[in-house]
Amino acid sequence: MKLGTKLIHAGVEPDPSTGAIMTPIFQTSTYVQQAPGQHKGYEYARTQNPTRDALQNALAAIENGKHGICFGSGLAATDAVIKLLAPGDEVIASADLYGGTYRIFTKVFARYGIKFHFADLQNADNLLSYVNERTKMIWVETPTNPLLNIIDIAACAALARERNILLAVDNTFASPYLQNPLDLGADLVVHSATKYLGGHSDVVHGAVIVKDDALAQQLAFIQNSCGAVPGPQDCFLVLRGLKTLHVRMQRHCENGETVARFLRQHPKVGKVFWCGFEDHPNHAIAQKQMRGFGGMISFTLKDDSMEAALKVLSGTRLFSLAESLGGVESLIGHPASMTHASIPREERMKNGLVDSLIRLSVGIEDAEDLVKDLEQAIG
């Protein structure tokens, strides 16, 4: 099946008891057994749920993996992946990454003896400066959050494979519609399904997709043992979101390009970060590993001050000031004080995340209206 067909049909079968075309919400905490150990494949809802199973199968299919494992949030998925490691292990992560990921790495897992190195991975060879015998995982976001840097997944995978290191790719910004890291050699794909997969700003959810059976067994053990599972209603909402991912992402991409090119020509705008620009440092890699360039954009103002940024942030009417991304409605945010506030200012500035940086999640409204909204807000 091609991707659009797969998004609608993969992992989903009509309910055998009623013929319902939509997967039922199995709102139950436990399942009746005929005798101890004799059941219909389900014992307790933390361990298994039919609605969650349907979503896990669908996610595995659309990422060209074998196993999907769902969690209560994107950070719960990240938490489970890092729990594959042991004290003394080391992780190399892309320097520009989601603030919540930086926080869980440095404030939670570093306390348990896991060491994290943050590196500019726009050139995959930079990994070699950090790799040693204790390196067990490489953690990559591409495009990165919020500076839209592009990292060559296949190059990172080749280096990781040679050294028996796991490669995890956070695919939240791209979604499976634009990019499939497992096809490029990654071992694990992580999603905050809250974002593009759900697509309607009405669910919090996370997922990990793998091909390897042993990895899947370890993650399922962590999922069950630690219990950060999603409820069946949340799984139903993500299943519903998947069915329109391809049509939504097409519009996100179209609108993203229109907005990015408008911003680049605006006299009050400084830099515009969008991987679809032909002069983006790794545009060729983006073309190679992605099917489009998405609706995530960041930009700075020539007046590089917090005051100027706040004026724009409070001046939009269609772009809603809010955290998160990937919904059908357009959002505007200020990474320095919102999504990336947990990163120390000196670290943010070193990576180029300045105070006037504004991040857009371009929705699927009429692009002309979005441009006019930004035009009046920037002034």
N, C-alpha and C positions, 0 to 999 in steps of 0.2 A: 504493500500500500504506500502511496505517496503521503507526505506529511499531513496535508489537510484532511485526507480521509482517515489517516491514523488517529489524528486528534479527536475525531468524532466517534470512532468505533473501537479503538484499541482498548483492551482490558475490560470492556463492558459487554455484558450479555443481558437479554431480557430476563426479568425475574422469573424463575421457573414456577413459582407458586401462583403468579397472577398474569404473567406475560407483560408486566409493566416495562416500558422501554427505558425509563430512567431508573437507575440503581436506587433501591429503597434506602432510607435512612434507618439503619438497624439500631434504634435507640434502646440498647439494653446493656446491662453491666455483666450479666452472666448467662449461661446456657444450660438447659436441663440435660442431664446425662441419663442414658438408659440404665447404666450400671457404672460403678467406678471405672473411669478410663474408657468407657464406651460412649462415644458422642459423635456428632456429625461434623467433626473437624474444628469445633469451636468450644472452648472451655470457659474463658474469662476474657472480658473485653479489653483489658490492658494488653493482653497477649495477642488476641485476634479479634477482628471485627469485619464482617462481610463488606461493609461500605468502604472501610479502609483498604481491604484487600483489592477491591476493584480499582481504587485510585492508585495503589502501589503498582498494580499490573499495568495500568495506563501510563504512568510515569516512566516505568522501565521501557515500555514500547517506544514512547516518543523521544527518549534520549538514546535509543538504540542500545540499551543495556539489557540486563537479565533480571535484576532485582531492584525494586523500589522499596525504600523504608521511610515511613512518614513519621513526622514529629509535630509537637505542639507549636513550634515556631521555627524560623530560620536559625535563630541562635541555639535552639535545642538540637537542631541537626548538626550545627557546628560543634556543639558540646560533645555530641556522640562521636563525631569523627576524631576529635582530639583525645577522647577516652580510649582510642585504639592504641595510644602511646603509653609509655612508662616513664617514671622519673629518670632523669638523665638523658632522655631523648631530646633531639633538637629539631626545630622546624624553621625553614626559610620561607618567609612570607613576602608578598609584594608590599612595597613601602606605602603605596597609596591604596588604602582599603577602607571598607566600612568601619566607622568608629566603634560600633558594637563588637565587631570581630577583634579589633585592636584591644578593646577593654577586656573581653573574655580571655584573650591570650595573655595579656600582661598583668591583669589584676586578679585573675582566678587561677589559670593553669600554671603560670610562672611560680606561684606559691607552692606548687606540688612538684617542683623540680624539673619541669619541662622548659627548655630554653628556646627563645624565639629571636630570630634575626630578621630585620626588616630591610629589604634590599630593593634597589631599582632594577626591576626585571624586564624592562623594555628591551634590553639586550640579554638574551637567555644565558650568554656566557658569563654574566655577572654572578650567576649561581656558584661558579667554581671557586670564587673567593670565600665562600661560606661553607662549602661542603666539607664534612669530616666524617670520621667513622661513626659518630653519634647521630648524624643526620638521618632522620627516619621519614620526614615528610616535607614536601614543597606545597605551599598554599598560594594559589594564584586567583586573583580576580581579573577578568578581562571581558569587556572594558572595565577599568577600575572606577571606584567610587571615591571621590566625585570628579576626578580630573580626566576621565575617559582615556587613560593610557591603554595601549594594546600590547598584550604579551603573547609571544609565539608559543602556543600550547604544544605543538608538535616538537619544537626544539627543546622545550622544558621536559617533555615526556621522554625524549631520546636520552637526555642527560640523566634523568631519574632512573630510567630502565637500566642503564649501564651500571648504576651504583646501587641497585635494589632499594630505591627510595620511592615511597608512595607519592603520587601527584594528585592533589585535590584541587578541583577548579570550581570556584563559586560562579555559577552561570546565571545568577539572578538578573543582571542588567541585560544580558542578551536574550535569554529564554531559549528553549529548545527550537523555537522557530528560526532563530538566527544562527545558532551555533550548537554543535554536538561534541563536547570535549572528549567523550569516550572514543569517538571515531578518530580522534587525533592522538590517542595514546594515554589519556588521563585514566587514573584508576578509580577516582570517585568524583561524582558531580554533586554539588550542593546547591540547593535552591531555598531562598525565602519565597515560598509559594504564596505568601501574602501579596506579592507584587504582581508580575505579569501573568503568572499561572492562574491565580484567582481572578485578577483583572478588574474587580469591581469594588475594591476598598471595603470589603465587608467580612473578611476572614483573616485570621492569623494562623500561619501554617508553615511547615518546613519539610524538606525531603532530601534524601541522599539516594543516588542511583549508582549501581556498580554492575560490573559483568562477572566478577570473580565470586565463586560460590563461598569460599572460605571467608572473604571479607563480608559478604552478606550475612553469614551466620554470626560473625562477631558483632555486627551492627544490630542484628535482630536480638541478640543476647543483651546488648546494652539498652536497646529500646525497651525490652521487657523488664530488665532488672532495675533500670533507673526511672522508667515510667513516664517519660515526657511525651506521651502519645496525644494525638489529636482526637477530638470527639467525632462521632459519625456525621454530625451536621456540618462541621468544618470540612470533612472529606467530601461530602456531597457538594458543597459550594465550590471547591477546587475542581471536582469532576465537571461541574457545570461550566466553570471558567475555561477549562481545556478545550471545550467544544467550539469556542470562538477565538481561540488564541491566534490562529493564522490570519483571520480577517481583521482582528484588532491590531496585530503587529504590522500588517501592511499599512494601515492608516497611521499608526505611531511613527513608522519610518518616513512616510510621505510628509507628515506634519513636522517631524523632527528636522528634515532637510530644509523645509520652507523657513522655519523659525531660525535655524542655525545660520542660514545665508542672510536673513534679514539682520540678525544681530551683528554679523561680521561687517556689515556696511554702516552700522549706526555710529555716528560721530562721538557718542559718549561712552561707547563700549570699548574696553581694552582688548583682552584676549577672549576668544571663544574656543571652548574645548568640545569637539565633536569629531568622532573618528571617521566620518564620511568626507572630510575635507581632503582634497588631493595632496595637500602639503602637510597633513598630519604625519608626525615622525614615523609611525608604523602603519600608514594607510594601506600599503601593499599587503601586509600581513592580515589586516582586517579584511581586505578583499578576498584573501585566500581562505580564511577560516570562518568567515561569516557570510550569511546570505543577504545581509542588509546592515544598516548602521544604527538603527534604533531611534528611540525618541528621548534619550537622555542627553542633556546638554548642560554644560556649566559655562559661566562667563564672568569676567571681572569688569569693573568700571574704571575708566581713566581717572576718575576721582576715587582713588583706592582708599576709601575710608569706611568705617562701620556706619557712619551717619548716612552716606550716600546710598549704601546698600539697603539700609533700613527704610529709606524713602521709597525705593523701588519695591521692596518686599511688602510694604503696606499700601502700595498704590495700585496693585492689580485688582481686577474685578472678576475675571474668568479664571486666572491662575490662583488657586486657593493656597494660602500660606499654611503648610502642614508638612509634617514628616511623612515618610513612606514615598512610594512611587509605583508606577506600573498600572494605575487604575485608568478607567476610561476618561476620567476628568483630569485636567491639567493641574499640576501642583507646582508651587515655587517654594524653595527652602534656602536656608542660610547655613551651610555646613558648619562653619566655625562656632555657631551658637546652638545648633540643633543636632544634626545626625553625627557630627564629628567632634562635639564638645568634649568628649572623654579623652581625646588625644591632646597632650600638652601643646600649648601654643607654639613653642619652639620647634616641636616635631612637625606640626602642621605647616609652619612657615618654611621649614627646610624642604618640604615636599612640594611647595608651591600652593598650598591651601591658604590663601591670603584672606584678610578680613572682609574684603569686598566681593569675594567669590559667591556667586548665586547659582544654585542648581535648579534646573527645570526638569520635570517629568512631563513631557508634552503628550497630551491626551489625544482623543480622537474627535474633538470638536471640529468645526470649520476652521481651517488654517488661517483664513483671512481675518477672522475674529480674534484669533490668538495673537497674530501680529499686531493688530490695532490695540489690543490690550497692553501688550508690552511697550508699544510705541508711546502710549499716553502715560504709562507708569515711569518709563525712563526719562521722558520729557525731551 
